[in-house]
Amino acid sequence: MWRYIVGCLATLALVTAGVLLLNRNARSVAALPQAALVQGGEGPGLPDVAPAASEQTRAARRFDRYDQDSNGSVAREEYLAPRRKAFVRLDANHDGALSFDEWAVKTEARFAEADKDKSGSMTPTEFAATAPKRKPPRIRRDCPPSAAAASGDDG
């Protein structure tokens, strides 16, 4: 008999918990200010029209950079031009071939700069100086600030 009573109480507790969870979402929407519920950009500080996306995608902008003669196609020479420029910069003796020393000149310069005591090897502290510098994360500024942020109101 006590099993039936415990089962009924557990069922009642589960039903009560379900009702409370479902009503929590309803209460959080009811607690929002009415201006936040208004649709169509009628609220204060909201634009009347949604911002338009840029005309060109990233791939289209990249294509336009490579298409130097703007004929709508990228020729082999146009595609290889940036690599040829990099090759010419590395080919110090202009013989049309890269030796290992020419290819590794930037790495050798970084090593020489990091090796402060000129011992030919780097200590852990010197090696830490060779770590690549990371760019700070890019902050997107596509959206205008809200009216509260613009007025300095913290709420």
C-alpha positions as semicolon CSV with decimal commas, in nm:
position;residue;x (nm);y (nm);z (nm)
1;M;0,000;0,000;0,000
2;W;0,281;0,242;0,089
3;R;0,426;0,190;-0,263
4;Y;0,108;0,332;-0,416
5;I;0,120;0,635;-0,188
6;V;0,488;0,704;-0,269
7;G;0,419;0,657;-0,642
8;C;0,129;0,904;-0,630
9;L;0,336;1,159;-0,441
10;A;0,625;1,125;-0,690
11;T;0,386;1,168;-0,983
12;L;0,232;1,473;-0,818
13;A;0,582;1,620;-0,761
14;L;0,679;1,564;-1,126
15;V;0,359;1,724;-1,254
16;T;0,410;2,024;-1,023
17;A;0,770;2,066;-1,140
18;G;0,658;2,052;-1,505
19;V;0,392;2,317;-1,451
20;L;0,642;2,544;-1,273
21;L;0,898;2,508;-1,554
22;L;0,640;2,586;-1,822
23;N;0,511;2,892;-1,633
24;R;0,864;3,025;-1,578
25;N;0,900;3,095;-1,953
26;A;0,563;3,271;-1,958
27;R;0,656;3,489;-1,660
28;S;0,991;3,591;-1,815
29;V;0,819;3,710;-2,135
30;A;0,553;3,893;-1,930
31;A;0,829;4,072;-1,738
32;L;0,972;4,229;-2,055
33;P;0,889;4,595;-2,113
34;Q;0,622;4,657;-2,372
35;A;0,864;4,845;-2,602
36;A;1,070;4,528;-2,642
37;L;0,764;4,334;-2,756
38;V;0,670;4,586;-3,028
39;Q;0,765;4,463;-3,377
40;G;0,840;4,663;-3,692
41;G;1,103;4,906;-3,567
42;E;0,858;5,139;-3,390
43;G;1,056;5,146;-3,066
44;P;1,285;5,436;-2,975
45;G;1,632;5,423;-3,124
46;L;1,555;5,145;-3,369
47;P;1,607;5,200;-3,742
48;D;1,305;5,187;-3,973
49;V;1,488;4,962;-4,219
50;A;1,716;4,669;-4,142
51;P;2,078;4,726;-4,245
52;A;2,154;4,579;-4,587
53;A;2,430;4,327;-4,640
54;S;2,728;4,429;-4,848
55;E;2,691;4,389;-5,221
56;Q;2,989;4,159;-5,254
57;T;3,067;3,848;-5,060
58;R;3,415;3,770;-4,937
59;A;3,472;3,534;-5,232
60;A;3,362;3,802;-5,481
61;R;3,599;4,060;-5,329
62;R;3,885;3,807;-5,343
63;F;3,801;3,730;-5,706
64;D;3,807;4,102;-5,791
65;R;4,152;4,139;-5,631
66;Y;4,293;3,864;-5,853
67;D;4,110;3,976;-6,172
68;Q;4,353;4,258;-6,254
69;D;4,218;4,331;-6,604
70;S;3,852;4,316;-6,488
71;N;3,745;4,086;-6,769
72;G;3,540;3,856;-6,544
73;S;3,792;3,570;-6,537
74;V;4,120;3,506;-6,358
75;A;4,397;3,400;-6,594
76;R;4,686;3,182;-6,482
77;E;4,925;3,479;-6,482
78;E;4,685;3,686;-6,269
79;Y;4,653;3,400;-6,020
80;L;5,029;3,346;-5,994
81;A;5,126;3,717;-5,983
82;P;5,132;3,750;-5,601
83;R;5,342;3,435;-5,574
84;R;5,586;3,562;-5,838
85;K;5,628;3,886;-5,642
86;A;5,702;3,690;-5,326
87;F;5,952;3,471;-5,514
88;V;6,134;3,778;-5,653
89;R;6,159;3,927;-5,303
90;L;6,316;3,605;-5,171
91;D;6,553;3,550;-5,466
92;A;6,833;3,772;-5,332
93;N;7,090;3,693;-5,606
94;H;6,827;3,701;-5,887
95;D;6,939;3,373;-6,040
96;G;6,582;3,241;-6,077
97;A;6,630;2,974;-5,810
98;L;6,590;2,981;-5,435
99;S;6,862;2,832;-5,223
100;F;6,776;2,717;-4,871
101;D;6,947;3,023;-4,726
102;E;6,741;3,257;-4,948
103;W;6,421;3,072;-4,858
104;A;6,494;3,071;-4,483
105;V;6,631;3,427;-4,457
106;K;6,334;3,552;-4,252
107;T;6,361;3,259;-4,011
108;E;6,736;3,308;-3,976
109;A;6,687;3,678;-3,906
110;R;6,429;3,597;-3,639
111;F;6,669;3,348;-3,479
112;A;6,956;3,598;-3,481
113;E;6,732;3,864;-3,326
114;A;6,610;3,628;-3,052
115;D;6,956;3,492;-2,967
116;K;7,049;3,789;-2,746
117;D;7,369;3,636;-2,607
118;K;7,486;3,526;-2,957
119;S;7,561;3,176;-2,832
120;G;7,415;3,003;-3,137
121;S;7,136;2,850;-2,932
122;M;6,831;2,991;-2,757
123;T;6,743;2,971;-2,392
124;P;6,375;2,915;-2,304
125;T;6,337;3,290;-2,244
126;E;6,491;3,374;-2,583
127;F;6,277;3,109;-2,753
128;A;5,961;3,258;-2,600
129;A;6,040;3,582;-2,784
130;T;6,001;3,401;-3,119
131;A;5,633;3,320;-3,060
132;P;5,413;3,470;-3,331
133;K;5,233;3,787;-3,233
134;R;4,859;3,726;-3,226
135;K;4,625;3,986;-3,362
136;P;4,360;4,109;-3,120
137;P;4,012;3,976;-3,195
138;R;3,825;4,183;-3,449
139;I;3,527;4,364;-3,303
140;R;3,230;4,381;-3,537
141;R;3,062;4,716;-3,539
142;D;2,776;4,641;-3,778
143;C;2,492;4,731;-3,543
144;P;2,429;5,080;-3,408
145;P;2,441;5,111;-3,028
146;S;2,113;5,082;-2,842
147;A;1,944;5,395;-2,709
148;A;2,031;5,301;-2,348
149;A;2,399;5,251;-2,438
150;A;2,411;5,578;-2,633
151;S;2,263;5,779;-2,343
152;G;2,492;5,613;-2,087
153;D;2,200;5,467;-1,890
154;D;2,309;5,149;-1,716
155;G;1,956;5,045;-1,626
